[in-house]
């Protein structure tokens, strides 16, 4: 306990007009958070002030980060501001590190009012990279739209913030830290815990029949992989690759896809390794590879899980309440198609309507937490392999033979001029919502695609009736193929990201082993033609293809 009470200081500031959080919190270039005076402090005050004062006083919050550059300094500021704003207790990961699934888990287990996660997910780290602040609410999930709007409203009129600048916390020292504050009846408490501790709950022993390789892309996930996969489940130590967290993730984006996890893909192509997995920076996304580099796309991963519930201990015990998806899947289970953003799953899970969720950007989870969970998803795959005594490719190909193969790819155009992106989407919406568009036919080579319907996706929450509009331009063809165009809200502020999704279902087993780009090439050609994206953005090709 500190001998002298620590003063609470009020600092005058000016509001910023760009602090409305997006799908995954507030993301900007690291230099904005680090170099722009009071930028971080303003946003943290806006988050704290969005919590009703009566609920905030004496409450518990969780704080964690993916270990990227500026996280430690930002965590120290959050501790100082939480103390000054009446938070009673903070639970923080050792050295400030906690994966996003772990934060969600801890919020739920200790009944915290919420948690702050310092991550820009799969975006690059380092001084020249991206930084992000995400606020998860009391159910452990991302902020719903109402909370995000409240944060934005506070940020636009903020004139001061409260902080205890003399409060010093040693994030490397595990245990309880108490601080006396001026004009506070109870001490402010910080608990530093080992990042795996509360997240490491009931795990079923999974025999590792195959030589496995886990690539954590130099992020906080290395700590979880080593503790759970190696120490507990018996994977050899040399199966965990890139497990020492680095502030810049080794100079490459920590995104688990074929482009940025290329070293893992190359290692798997040798044929000596039967299972490979990669995780993003904060552990909520994952990628699965089988022998010889066999790639499992996110739609297939989710659909295969749904078709193999009897192999998964969690669902064997509790059953499946429903199925939530951002992807285009083909399963016999009723679906709740939702917009992009994990926050839309929270209401459905809290109301007992669903217990398995997934999205096209390599995120899957169940209702054990309210976030996507990469490590849980990998454990599910290992459970299926152990129960079926099959490799990754055998399981997926069996699934295709029974239900068809859903070919899928995504083209990302990153760093697009925001005005160009806005007008591109506006004009494209005008084209596809024209009354004559549903009768259109597009011929590419020997293939003819007939439009069945097109719209700007609108979601009505079945729990509370909330309506969310403008969630992506969809073109559905008569053969069930589809194109989707969407402006992404997960960038770091350096321009807009336009995403094009192409999907096509193939039920003929003789045609299920073709290259994805060859199958979807005609659809992509249609997408490029009707959007005119290369001409309008000055690009010759997408930044990333997944």
SULKA-V694901 format. One record per pair of residues at least 4 apart in sequence whose ideal C-beta (glycine too) atoms are under 6 Angstrom apart, sorted by sequence separation. I is the first residue (numbers start at 1). J is the second residue. D is the distance in Angstrom with one decimal. If there is no record, write none. Layout:
BEGIN
i:I j:J d:D
i:I j:J d:D
END
This chain:
BEGIN
i:21 j:25 d:5.0
i:28 j:32 d:4.0
i:30 j:34 d:5.7
i:31 j:35 d:4.9
i:32 j:36 d:5.2
i:38 j:42 d:5.2
i:45 j:49 d:5.8
i:51 j:55 d:5.6
i:67 j:71 d:6.0
i:70 j:74 d:5.6
i:78 j:82 d:5.9
i:93 j:97 d:4.5
i:98 j:102 d:4.7
i:106 j:110 d:6.0
i:125 j:129 d:4.4
i:143 j:147 d:3.9
i:154 j:158 d:6.0
i:193 j:197 d:5.2
i:196 j:200 d:4.9
i:208 j:212 d:5.9
i:221 j:225 d:5.9
i:224 j:228 d:5.7
i:225 j:229 d:4.9
i:226 j:230 d:5.0
i:227 j:231 d:5.2
i:228 j:232 d:5.2
i:229 j:233 d:5.3
i:235 j:239 d:4.5
i:246 j:250 d:5.6
i:279 j:283 d:5.5
i:289 j:293 d:5.8
i:290 j:294 d:3.5
i:296 j:300 d:5.4
i:300 j:304 d:5.9
i:325 j:329 d:5.7
i:345 j:349 d:5.8
i:346 j:350 d:5.9
i:359 j:363 d:4.5
i:384 j:388 d:5.9
i:390 j:394 d:3.9
i:393 j:397 d:5.9
i:416 j:420 d:5.9
i:423 j:427 d:6.0
i:429 j:433 d:5.8
i:477 j:481 d:4.5
i:514 j:518 d:5.5
i:516 j:520 d:6.0
i:517 j:521 d:5.9
i:520 j:524 d:5.7
i:527 j:531 d:5.9
i:532 j:536 d:5.3
i:533 j:537 d:5.7
i:21 j:26 d:4.7
i:51 j:56 d:4.5
i:82 j:87 d:4.0
i:93 j:98 d:3.5
i:98 j:103 d:5.1
i:107 j:112 d:4.6
i:124 j:129 d:3.8
i:143 j:148 d:5.0
i:216 j:221 d:4.1
i:230 j:235 d:4.9
i:249 j:254 d:4.4
i:255 j:260 d:4.5
i:256 j:261 d:5.4
i:268 j:273 d:5.5
i:280 j:285 d:4.1
i:296 j:301 d:5.0
i:315 j:320 d:5.5
i:339 j:344 d:5.7
i:348 j:353 d:4.5
i:349 j:354 d:5.9
i:390 j:395 d:5.1
i:400 j:405 d:4.0
i:416 j:421 d:4.6
i:432 j:437 d:5.3
i:443 j:448 d:4.9
i:461 j:466 d:4.2
i:506 j:511 d:5.3
i:514 j:519 d:5.2
i:534 j:539 d:5.4
i:33 j:39 d:5.7
i:65 j:71 d:3.8
i:124 j:130 d:6.0
i:136 j:142 d:5.8
i:137 j:143 d:5.7
i:216 j:222 d:4.3
i:229 j:235 d:4.7
i:289 j:295 d:6.0
i:309 j:315 d:4.3
i:338 j:344 d:4.1
i:348 j:354 d:4.6
i:358 j:364 d:4.3
i:476 j:482 d:4.9
i:491 j:497 d:4.9
i:506 j:512 d:5.6
i:32 j:39 d:5.9
i:33 j:40 d:4.9
i:123 j:130 d:3.9
i:180 j:187 d:5.5
i:181 j:188 d:5.5
i:230 j:237 d:5.6
i:253 j:260 d:5.1
i:258 j:265 d:5.8
i:279 j:286 d:5.4
i:365 j:372 d:4.6
i:441 j:448 d:5.8
i:442 j:449 d:4.7
i:460 j:467 d:5.4
i:82 j:90 d:5.6
i:107 j:115 d:4.9
i:135 j:143 d:5.1
i:179 j:187 d:5.9
i:252 j:260 d:5.8
i:268 j:276 d:4.7
i:288 j:296 d:4.2
i:357 j:365 d:5.6
i:365 j:373 d:4.2
i:475 j:483 d:4.5
i:178 j:187 d:4.3
i:179 j:188 d:4.6
i:216 j:225 d:5.4
i:277 j:286 d:5.9
i:278 j:287 d:4.6
i:363 j:372 d:3.4
i:441 j:450 d:5.1
i:459 j:468 d:4.6
i:487 j:496 d:5.9
i:488 j:497 d:4.0
i:120 j:130 d:4.0
i:230 j:240 d:5.6
i:323 j:333 d:4.5
i:325 j:335 d:5.6
i:356 j:366 d:5.4
i:474 j:484 d:5.3
i:120 j:131 d:5.8
i:178 j:189 d:5.3
i:214 j:225 d:4.8
i:277 j:288 d:5.8
i:309 j:320 d:5.7
i:355 j:366 d:5.4
i:440 j:451 d:4.7
i:458 j:469 d:5.0
i:488 j:499 d:5.4
i:103 j:115 d:4.6
i:120 j:132 d:3.8
i:167 j:179 d:5.9
i:264 j:276 d:5.5
i:323 j:335 d:5.3
i:324 j:336 d:4.7
i:336 j:348 d:5.8
i:345 j:357 d:4.6
i:355 j:367 d:4.2
i:459 j:471 d:5.9
i:472 j:484 d:5.1
i:473 j:485 d:4.4
i:119 j:132 d:5.5
i:177 j:190 d:4.4
i:276 j:289 d:3.9
i:288 j:301 d:5.9
i:364 j:377 d:4.4
i:438 j:451 d:5.2
i:486 j:499 d:5.0
i:103 j:117 d:5.3
i:226 j:240 d:5.3
i:264 j:278 d:5.3
i:326 j:340 d:5.5
i:456 j:470 d:5.8
i:457 j:471 d:4.3
i:472 j:486 d:4.1
i:63 j:78 d:5.7
i:176 j:191 d:5.5
i:214 j:229 d:6.0
i:225 j:240 d:4.9
i:438 j:453 d:5.7
i:457 j:472 d:4.7
i:485 j:500 d:5.7
i:26 j:43 d:5.8
i:100 j:117 d:5.6
i:117 j:134 d:4.4
i:226 j:243 d:5.5
i:261 j:278 d:4.1
i:274 j:291 d:5.0
i:306 j:323 d:5.9
i:437 j:454 d:5.6
i:456 j:473 d:5.6
i:457 j:474 d:5.5
i:484 j:501 d:4.0
i:174 j:192 d:5.1
i:225 j:243 d:6.0
i:336 j:354 d:5.9
i:349 j:367 d:4.4
i:502 j:520 d:4.5
i:116 j:135 d:5.8
i:455 j:474 d:5.6
i:483 j:502 d:5.7
i:75 j:96 d:4.2
i:115 j:136 d:4.7
i:169 j:190 d:5.8
i:222 j:243 d:2.9
i:268 j:289 d:4.8
i:271 j:292 d:5.1
i:324 j:345 d:5.0
i:454 j:475 d:4.6
i:482 j:503 d:5.3
i:502 j:523 d:4.3
i:114 j:136 d:5.7
i:256 j:278 d:3.8
i:432 j:454 d:4.0
i:502 j:524 d:5.5
i:114 j:137 d:5.0
i:212 j:235 d:5.3
i:222 j:245 d:6.0
i:256 j:279 d:5.8
i:269 j:292 d:6.0
i:453 j:476 d:5.1
i:481 j:504 d:4.1
i:19 j:43 d:5.3
i:72 j:96 d:5.4
i:114 j:138 d:5.8
i:218 j:242 d:4.8
i:256 j:280 d:5.3
i:269 j:293 d:4.1
i:307 j:331 d:5.9
i:324 j:348 d:5.6
i:346 j:370 d:5.3
i:452 j:476 d:5.0
i:13 j:38 d:4.6
i:71 j:96 d:5.7
i:113 j:138 d:5.5
i:214 j:239 d:6.0
i:217 j:242 d:5.8
i:220 j:245 d:5.4
i:255 j:280 d:5.9
i:268 j:293 d:4.2
i:302 j:327 d:5.9
i:306 j:331 d:4.5
i:452 j:477 d:5.9
i:480 j:505 d:5.0
i:16 j:42 d:5.9
i:61 j:87 d:5.5
i:208 j:234 d:5.8
i:213 j:239 d:5.5
i:214 j:240 d:5.1
i:215 j:241 d:4.9
i:216 j:242 d:5.4
i:219 j:245 d:5.7
i:254 j:280 d:5.2
i:303 j:329 d:4.2
i:452 j:478 d:4.7
i:63 j:90 d:5.7
i:206 j:233 d:5.7
i:208 j:235 d:5.5
i:212 j:239 d:5.0
i:215 j:242 d:5.6
i:216 j:243 d:5.3
i:254 j:281 d:3.9
i:302 j:329 d:5.8
i:306 j:333 d:5.4
i:429 j:456 d:5.7
i:500 j:527 d:5.1
i:195 j:223 d:5.7
i:196 j:224 d:5.7
i:218 j:246 d:4.3
i:265 j:293 d:5.3
i:299 j:327 d:4.2
i:303 j:331 d:5.1
i:449 j:477 d:4.7
i:450 j:478 d:4.5
i:13 j:42 d:5.8
i:57 j:86 d:4.4
i:59 j:88 d:5.9
i:60 j:89 d:4.4
i:61 j:90 d:5.6
i:62 j:91 d:4.9
i:63 j:92 d:4.7
i:64 j:93 d:4.7
i:256 j:285 d:5.5
i:56 j:86 d:5.3
i:58 j:88 d:3.7
i:67 j:97 d:5.3
i:256 j:286 d:5.7
i:299 j:329 d:5.4
i:324 j:354 d:4.4
i:342 j:372 d:5.8
i:65 j:96 d:5.0
i:196 j:227 d:4.6
i:218 j:249 d:4.7
i:256 j:287 d:3.9
i:321 j:352 d:5.6
i:322 j:353 d:4.7
i:323 j:354 d:5.9
i:327 j:358 d:5.8
i:108 j:140 d:4.4
i:217 j:249 d:5.8
i:218 j:250 d:4.6
i:322 j:354 d:3.3
i:107 j:140 d:4.3
i:321 j:354 d:5.6
i:323 j:356 d:5.3
i:324 j:357 d:4.0
i:325 j:358 d:5.4
i:326 j:359 d:3.8
i:327 j:360 d:4.6
i:40 j:74 d:5.9
i:44 j:78 d:5.8
i:64 j:98 d:2.5
i:321 j:355 d:4.4
i:326 j:360 d:5.6
i:219 j:254 d:5.2
i:320 j:355 d:5.6
i:34 j:70 d:5.2
i:104 j:140 d:3.8
i:44 j:81 d:5.2
i:48 j:85 d:4.5
i:217 j:254 d:4.1
i:78 j:116 d:5.9
i:64 j:103 d:4.7
i:30 j:70 d:5.5
i:62 j:103 d:5.3
i:432 j:473 d:5.9
i:481 j:523 d:6.0
i:432 j:475 d:5.9
i:62 j:106 d:5.0
i:74 j:118 d:5.5
i:429 j:473 d:5.7
i:483 j:527 d:5.0
i:62 j:107 d:5.3
i:428 j:473 d:5.9
i:215 j:261 d:5.8
i:71 j:118 d:4.7
i:215 j:264 d:4.1
i:62 j:112 d:5.2
i:61 j:112 d:5.6
i:60 j:112 d:4.4
i:61 j:114 d:5.9
i:62 j:115 d:3.5
i:63 j:116 d:5.1
i:64 j:117 d:5.6
i:65 j:118 d:3.7
i:66 j:119 d:4.3
i:59 j:113 d:4.2
i:69 j:125 d:5.4
i:302 j:358 d:3.4
i:68 j:125 d:3.6
i:69 j:126 d:5.0
i:69 j:127 d:5.8
i:221 j:279 d:4.2
i:213 j:273 d:5.0
i:70 j:131 d:5.5
i:211 j:273 d:5.1
i:219 j:281 d:4.2
i:221 j:283 d:4.5
i:298 j:360 d:5.1
i:302 j:364 d:5.5
i:425 j:487 d:5.9
i:211 j:274 d:5.8
i:212 j:275 d:4.6
i:213 j:276 d:4.5
i:214 j:277 d:5.3
i:215 j:278 d:4.3
i:216 j:279 d:5.2
i:210 j:274 d:3.0
i:298 j:362 d:5.1
i:210 j:275 d:4.8
i:421 j:487 d:5.9
i:312 j:380 d:5.5
i:312 j:383 d:5.3
i:311 j:383 d:5.5
i:311 j:384 d:4.5
i:330 j:403 d:5.0
i:330 j:404 d:5.5
i:96 j:171 d:4.9
i:287 j:362 d:5.7
i:305 j:380 d:5.7
i:421 j:496 d:3.8
i:447 j:522 d:4.8
i:8 j:84 d:4.6
i:95 j:171 d:5.3
i:286 j:362 d:5.8
i:308 j:384 d:4.9
i:311 j:387 d:3.7
i:330 j:406 d:5.8
i:85 j:162 d:5.4
i:95 j:172 d:5.7
i:285 j:362 d:4.2
i:421 j:498 d:5.3
i:84 j:162 d:3.8
i:285 j:363 d:5.2
i:418 j:496 d:4.7
i:444 j:522 d:3.6
i:84 j:163 d:5.0
i:284 j:363 d:5.9
i:415 j:494 d:5.6
i:416 j:495 d:5.3
i:84 j:164 d:4.8
i:94 j:174 d:6.0
i:415 j:495 d:3.8
i:416 j:496 d:4.7
i:83 j:164 d:4.7
i:444 j:525 d:5.1
i:81 j:163 d:5.0
i:416 j:498 d:5.5
i:80 j:163 d:4.9
i:414 j:497 d:4.9
i:80 j:164 d:4.8
i:83 j:167 d:5.7
i:442 j:526 d:4.8
i:413 j:498 d:4.5
i:80 j:167 d:5.0
i:284 j:371 d:5.7
i:412 j:499 d:5.4
i:47 j:135 d:5.0
i:284 j:372 d:4.3
i:286 j:374 d:3.5
i:109 j:198 d:5.5
i:285 j:374 d:5.5
i:410 j:499 d:5.9
i:411 j:500 d:4.4
i:43 j:133 d:5.9
i:79 j:169 d:4.9
i:284 j:374 d:5.8
i:283 j:374 d:5.1
i:286 j:377 d:5.1
i:410 j:501 d:5.2
i:106 j:198 d:4.9
i:286 j:378 d:5.9
i:307 j:399 d:5.9
i:27 j:120 d:5.1
i:288 j:381 d:5.6
i:409 j:502 d:5.5
i:105 j:199 d:4.8
i:279 j:374 d:4.6
i:304 j:399 d:5.1
i:408 j:503 d:4.9
i:300 j:396 d:5.9
i:24 j:121 d:6.0
i:30 j:127 d:5.8
i:98 j:195 d:5.1
i:102 j:199 d:3.9
i:407 j:504 d:4.8
i:33 j:131 d:4.7
i:83 j:181 d:6.0
i:94 j:192 d:5.8
i:97 j:195 d:4.9
i:294 j:392 d:5.8
i:30 j:129 d:5.6
i:294 j:393 d:4.2
i:406 j:505 d:5.3
i:50 j:150 d:4.4
i:89 j:189 d:4.5
i:90 j:190 d:4.8
i:91 j:191 d:4.9
i:92 j:192 d:5.5
i:94 j:194 d:5.3
i:291 j:391 d:5.5
i:296 j:396 d:5.9
i:30 j:131 d:4.3
i:50 j:151 d:4.7
i:94 j:195 d:5.6
i:277 j:378 d:4.7
i:290 j:391 d:5.6
i:404 j:505 d:5.2
i:405 j:506 d:4.9
i:93 j:195 d:4.0
i:290 j:392 d:2.8
i:27 j:130 d:5.8
i:290 j:393 d:4.4
i:404 j:507 d:4.0
i:428 j:531 d:5.3
i:47 j:151 d:5.7
i:50 j:154 d:5.8
i:27 j:132 d:4.0
i:46 j:151 d:5.0
i:49 j:154 d:4.8
i:83 j:188 d:4.3
i:256 j:362 d:5.6
i:25 j:132 d:5.2
i:26 j:133 d:5.2
i:299 j:406 d:5.1
i:405 j:512 d:4.3
i:409 j:516 d:5.6
i:25 j:133 d:5.4
i:46 j:154 d:4.2
i:401 j:509 d:5.2
i:25 j:134 d:3.1
i:46 j:155 d:4.1
i:204 j:313 d:4.6
i:299 j:408 d:5.0
i:407 j:516 d:5.3
i:24 j:134 d:6.0
i:297 j:408 d:4.9
i:409 j:520 d:5.4
i:351 j:463 d:4.8
i:400 j:512 d:4.8
i:407 j:519 d:4.6
i:424 j:536 d:5.0
i:407 j:520 d:5.6
i:347 j:461 d:5.7
i:42 j:158 d:5.5
i:45 j:161 d:3.8
i:347 j:463 d:4.2
i:420 j:536 d:5.8
i:274 j:391 d:5.7
i:420 j:537 d:5.6
i:41 j:161 d:5.1
i:339 j:459 d:4.9
i:99 j:220 d:5.5
i:416 j:537 d:5.1
i:126 j:248 d:3.1
i:97 j:220 d:4.6
i:125 j:248 d:4.9
i:125 j:249 d:4.9
i:413 j:539 d:5.8
i:21 j:148 d:4.8
i:124 j:253 d:4.7
i:339 j:468 d:5.8
i:413 j:542 d:5.4
i:414 j:543 d:4.1
i:21 j:151 d:5.9
i:412 j:542 d:5.6
i:413 j:543 d:6.0
i:122 j:253 d:6.0
i:411 j:542 d:3.9
i:412 j:543 d:5.3
i:20 j:152 d:3.7
i:122 j:254 d:5.8
i:339 j:471 d:3.8
i:412 j:544 d:4.4
i:122 j:255 d:3.6
i:411 j:545 d:5.8
i:19 j:155 d:3.8
i:410 j:546 d:4.9
i:15 j:156 d:5.4
i:15 j:157 d:5.9
i:15 j:158 d:4.7
i:12 j:160 d:5.4
i:13 j:161 d:5.9
i:10 j:160 d:5.3
i:11 j:161 d:5.5
i:224 j:375 d:5.7
i:10 j:162 d:5.6
i:66 j:219 d:5.5
i:67 j:220 d:4.7
i:8 j:162 d:6.0
i:9 j:163 d:5.6
i:66 j:220 d:4.9
i:8 j:164 d:5.7
i:9 j:165 d:5.9
i:6 j:164 d:5.1
i:122 j:280 d:4.4
i:121 j:280 d:5.8
i:6 j:166 d:5.2
i:6 j:167 d:5.2
i:121 j:282 d:5.8
i:119 j:282 d:4.1
i:6 j:179 d:5.9
i:8 j:182 d:5.8
i:5 j:180 d:4.7
i:6 j:181 d:5.2
i:7 j:182 d:5.0
i:328 j:503 d:4.7
i:5 j:181 d:5.9
i:206 j:382 d:4.6
i:1 j:178 d:5.0
i:2 j:179 d:5.3
i:5 j:182 d:4.5
i:206 j:383 d:5.8
i:2 j:180 d:5.2
i:67 j:245 d:3.9
i:69 j:247 d:3.9
i:68 j:247 d:5.9
i:207 j:386 d:5.2
i:206 j:386 d:5.6
i:100 j:282 d:4.2
i:101 j:283 d:5.6
i:99 j:282 d:5.5
i:100 j:283 d:5.9
i:101 j:284 d:5.9
i:99 j:283 d:3.3
i:100 j:284 d:4.4
i:144 j:343 d:5.3
i:142 j:342 d:5.3
i:142 j:343 d:4.1
i:141 j:346 d:3.9
i:139 j:346 d:5.6
i:139 j:350 d:5.8
i:66 j:281 d:4.0
i:66 j:282 d:4.0
i:140 j:369 d:5.4
i:141 j:370 d:3.1
i:140 j:370 d:4.0
i:139 j:370 d:5.1
i:105 j:369 d:5.0
i:104 j:369 d:4.1
i:104 j:370 d:5.3
i:104 j:371 d:4.0
i:101 j:369 d:5.8
i:101 j:371 d:5.2
i:100 j:371 d:5.3
i:101 j:373 d:4.1
i:259 j:544 d:5.6
i:257 j:546 d:4.7
i:23 j:341 d:4.4
i:130 j:492 d:3.3
i:123 j:492 d:5.2
i:29 j:492 d:5.6
i:29 j:493 d:5.7
i:27 j:492 d:4.9
i:28 j:493 d:4.3
i:23 j:489 d:4.1
i:24 j:490 d:5.1
i:22 j:489 d:3.6
i:23 j:490 d:5.7
END
